[in-house]
Amino acid sequence: MTSPHAELIQALQSSPADADRLMRAACAELRGQPPALVPPDPGALRAGLARIALDGLDAGLEAVLHRLVDDAGEGSVTDGLAALLRPAELAWDEAQEIDWAVRHWEAARAAGQLDEELAADFGDYWRRLEWSALRLHLVLLGRGHAEERRLLAQVAKTASRYVAFGPLKRAMELRFPEFFELGFSLR
């Protein structure tokens, strides 16, 4: 999984007013390099899921694991952008994430950097981006990342959105019900 540079995170944290400029520049840099397609690591994903499960991985979470691995195959072109938009250290309003993602998608599409399927539908691109971010967050959780609460909040948000992650959502609701209470914020 690609992760954003520490310098970018530090700049975003110290100058929130420059976030749009910094993110646009980071996205342009990302488009300027060929995507490093890295297959998902089932062991790392399993470790992240185990941090959520109460009693080890049941059949439902095993199915989630297989779905996440099968979805990315040899890696996903959305991994780099997912790491930029949803780093462990920061959370943006979803409208801002979508704005940056649409701009990136449009530019990558215009440059011929996306396959026909992804170039045709931003909705599919966004789903893949969210699933890339979920894989990243689970890997970081499995490593015991310091920003565990923010990562768990992101996992809860994504798990709530996709039927394929129903077992993950149920496991999160049992272990971390506070993420499903009304009025919760990622910040």
N, C-alpha and C positions, 0 to 999 in steps of 0.2 A: 504494500500500500504506500502510495506517495503521501508525504506529509508536507505542509507548508513550511517554508524556511522560518527559523526562529526570528530572524531579522524582520520579516514581514509581520509576524505576530506581535513583536515588540512595537513596531511602528504603528500598527492598528490600535494597540492598547494605549499607546502614549498620545496618539493624534486621532481620536475618533472622528473629528471633523474632516479628515483627509481620507476616510475609509473608501469612499467611492473612487477617488483617483487611484489610491493604492491597489484596490481590488481590480480595477480595469487594467492597470499596468501588469499586475500579476496574471490576469487572465490572458492578456496579449502575450506575455512571456510563455505561458503554458501552451498557447497555440503555436508558438514559434519552435517548439521542440516536439519531436515525435513522441507519442504517448508510450510510456514504459508499461507494457502490459505484463502484469504480474498475476499469476493464478492465485486465487484465494488459498490461504493456509487452513485446512480443516482443523488442525490441532489448535491453532490460535483462536479460531472462531468457537471451537468447543470450549476452550478455557473461558472465553467471554460469556458464553451461554451458561456455563457452570456457575458463574458469579451471580447469575440471576435466578437460577433454579433453586428450589428449596431442598429437594432430595435427589440431586443428580439429574441428568438429562433423561426425560421420559421420551416416549415415542413421538409426541408432538414436537418437542424441541429438536429431536433427531431429524424430523422432517424439515424443520426450519433450517437446520444446518445444511442438509442436502440441497435444499432449494437455493440457499445463498451460494453454495459452491457451484451448483449446476448453472445458475444464472450467469456467472462471470466466466466460466470455462477457463480460457487462457488469460483472463483479465478483462477489464472494462475500460473503454475510452473515457468514461466518466469518473474514474478513480481520482485523477488529479484535481479536477474541479470540485469534487466532493470534499477533498482534503482542504481546499481553499475556502469553500463556503461553510463548512461545518467542522472547523478545528475544535479540539477539546477545550481550548482556552477561551473561546469566544462564542457568542450566540447572536445571531442577527434576527430581525423580524423576518418572517417568511416572505413577505412581499419584497423585501430587499434581496433576499436570496434568489427569488424567482427572477427579479429584474436582472441581476448579474448573470444568472444562468441563461436567460433568454438572449441577452446580448452575446454571450460566449457561444451559444448554440448557433445563432444567426451568422456570426463571423466564421465559425468552424465550418458551417454548411456552405457558405459562400466560397470558402477556400478549398472545398472538396475534401475536407478532413473527416467526414462522417460517412458511414456506409448508408446505403439507400434507405434502409428502415429507420435509422435514427434521424437522418436528414428530413424525412417526410413528416415526422410527428414530434413536436416538442413534448407532448404528454408522455410519450414513451421514453424520451430522453430524460425527462424529470424523474420518472419512476426509476430508471436505471441509476441516476445520480443519487437518489435517496437510498437505494439498495447498496450502492457503493459506500455511502456514508455510514449506513448501518454496519456493513462489514468492518469498516475502519473503527467504528466505535466499539464493536464487540472485541476486536483485537486489542484495543487499548484497555478496555475493561479487564480482559484476561491478563494483562500485564500489571494490573493494579495502578493505573494512572491516577495522578493526584486530583484530577478534575472528575472524579467518579460521579458526583451528583449531576453535573452538566451532561455527561455521557449517558447516564441512565435516563435523564429527561429526554434526550434526543432519541434514544432507543424506544422509549414509551411513545413518543410522538409518531415515529415511523411504524412501529408495530400496530398502532391504533388505526393507521391509514390503509393497510393492505390486508386483505382476507388471508393471503398466504402466511401471514405472521400471526394469525389468531392464537396459536398455542403460546407464542412469545408474549403476546399481550396479556393472556390469562396468567402466565407465570409472573409477569411484572405486576399485575393487579394484586396477586397474592403476596408477593414479597415487598413491593413498594407501592402500596395503595395511595400514598400522598401524591404521586405523579398523575393520578386520575381524578383528583379533586378539582372542582371548578375553581377557576381563578389562578391556577398554577402558571408560573412563568419560567422560561428557560434562563432568565437572567438572574 
